[in-house]
């Protein structure tokens, strides 16, 4: 199904502790954890920790973790902003159920989150990184208008980090925002 044929009703909602099991299930899909979790399914406790961190972050900054829902899937994806307030940036990570790949949803989820980040006076830039073999994530970063920042070394090897600043022009064309609830 192409983007033009996609008639799903998407929405992003803030994650809660009640979402740990559903999020852990999503993160345990081999096509997701091969890059995002360095080649191994994450422990449930790791996911619970990320959700707890998000709840604190949301209370402090208004940014955190949102889950992508559709009329047919409660856990179609996830996007998270993890702030580093001393450096005035947030790191963005996302994961998307492979059944929803190829619809532009990673870009839309990420752009919605970046837009939220820049509503916070505490955040001036958003960074994202990926392992070099993860060409799909690099394509998402470029479609978001992010620019190469630096080379990095991850547990699985070489990678790259991209950044977008509040003052940057952003993506052209602008992705449609996904409604937050």
C-alpha positions in Angstrom: 0.0 0.0 0.0 1.5 3.4 -1.0 1.2 6.6 0.9 -1.6 7.9 -1.4 -3.7 4.7 -0.6 -3.1 4.9 3.1 -6.5 5.8 4.7 -5.6 5.0 8.3 -6.4 7.5 11.1 -3.2 8.0 12.9 -2.7 9.7 16.3 0.1 10.0 18.8 -0.5 9.7 22.5 1.8 10.0 25.5 3.1 6.8 26.8 2.2 5.6 30.3 3.5 2.8 32.5 0.5 0.8 31.3 2.2 0.7 27.8 5.4 -1.1 28.8 4.3 -4.6 27.7 2.9 -3.4 24.4 6.0 -1.3 23.7 8.3 -4.1 24.7 6.4 -6.4 22.2 7.0 -3.9 19.4 10.6 -3.4 20.3 11.2 -7.2 20.3 10.4 -7.5 16.6 13.7 -8.5 14.8 13.4 -5.9 12.1 13.3 -3.2 14.8 15.9 -4.4 17.3 18.5 -5.2 14.6 19.6 -1.5 14.7 17.7 0.3 17.4 18.7 -2.1 20.2 22.1 -3.1 18.8 21.0 -6.5 17.4 19.2 -8.0 20.5 15.7 -7.6 21.8 15.6 -5.3 24.7 14.8 -6.5 28.2 11.4 -5.5 29.5 13.1 -3.5 32.3 14.9 -1.4 29.8 11.6 -0.4 28.1 10.1 0.3 31.5 13.0 2.5 32.3 12.6 4.4 29.0 8.9 5.0 29.8 9.7 6.1 33.3 12.3 8.6 32.0 9.8 9.8 29.5 7.2 10.5 32.2 9.7 12.6 34.2 10.8 14.4 31.0 7.2 15.2 30.0 6.5 16.6 33.4 9.7 18.8 33.4 9.8 19.8 29.7 6.6 18.9 27.9 8.5 16.4 25.7 8.8 12.7 26.1 7.5 9.5 24.4 4.5 9.2 22.2 2.9 6.1 20.8 1.5 5.9 17.3 -2.0 4.4 17.3 -4.4 3.6 14.4 -7.9 2.4 14.5 -6.5 -1.2 14.1 -3.2 -1.0 16.1 -2.5 0.3 19.6 1.3 0.1 19.1 2.0 0.9 15.5 5.1 2.9 16.4 6.8 5.1 18.9 8.8 8.3 18.9 10.8 9.6 21.9 12.6 12.8 22.7 15.2 12.6 25.4 16.3 16.0 26.5 19.8 17.1 27.6 18.9 20.4 29.2 22.5 21.4 30.0 23.3 21.2 26.3 19.8 22.5 25.2 19.1 19.6 22.8 16.9 16.5 22.7 17.8 13.2 21.1 15.0 11.7 19.0 14.5 8.0 18.5 11.7 6.2 16.8 10.5 2.7 15.9 7.7 1.7 13.6 6.0 -1.6 13.2 7.3 -3.0 9.8 3.6 -3.4 8.7 3.6 0.5 8.5 6.9 1.0 6.7 6.9 2.9 3.4 4.0 5.3 4.3 6.1 8.2 5.5 5.1 7.7 9.1 8.6 7.8 10.6 9.0 11.2 9.1 5.6 12.4 10.2 6.0 11.0 13.8 9.5 12.6 14.0 8.4 15.9 12.6 5.5 16.1 15.0 7.9 15.4 17.9 10.5 17.9 16.7 7.8 20.5 16.4 6.9 19.8 20.0 10.5 20.0 21.1 10.8 23.5 19.6 7.8 24.6 21.6 10.0 24.2 24.6 12.2 27.2 25.4 14.7 24.8 26.8 15.5 23.0 23.5 17.4 24.6 20.7 18.2 21.5 18.6 17.3 17.9 18.0 19.8 15.2 17.2 19.4 11.7 15.7 21.8 9.0 15.0 21.9 5.6 13.2 24.3 2.8 12.4 25.8 3.1 8.9 23.9 0.1 7.5 20.5 1.7 8.6 20.0 3.6 5.3 16.3 4.0 6.0 16.9 6.0 9.1 19.4 8.2 7.3 16.8 8.9 4.7 14.3 9.9 7.4 16.8 12.3 8.9 17.5 13.9 5.5 13.8 14.2 4.8 13.4 16.0 8.1 15.9 18.6 7.0 18.5 17.4 9.4 22.2 18.0 8.5 25.2 15.8 9.2 26.8 16.6 12.6 29.5 14.0 13.2 30.6 10.4 12.8 30.0 8.2 15.9 30.9 4.7 17.0 28.0 2.6 18.3 28.1 -0.9 19.8 27.6 -2.4 16.3 30.1 -0.2 14.6 30.3 3.1 12.8 27.4 5.4 12.5 26.4 9.0 11.9 24.6 11.7 13.8 22.4 14.4 12.3 21.0 17.6 13.8 18.3 20.2 13.2 18.3 23.5 15.0 15.3 25.6 15.9 16.5 28.3 13.4 16.9 25.8 10.5 14.4 25.9 7.6 13.3 22.4 8.2 12.0 19.9 5.7 10.6 20.8 2.3 7.8 20.0 1.8 6.7 20.0 5.5 5.4 16.6 6.6 1.8 16.5 7.9 1.7 16.5 11.6 0.1 13.6 13.4 -2.5 14.7 15.9 -1.4 14.5 19.5 -3.8 13.3 22.2 
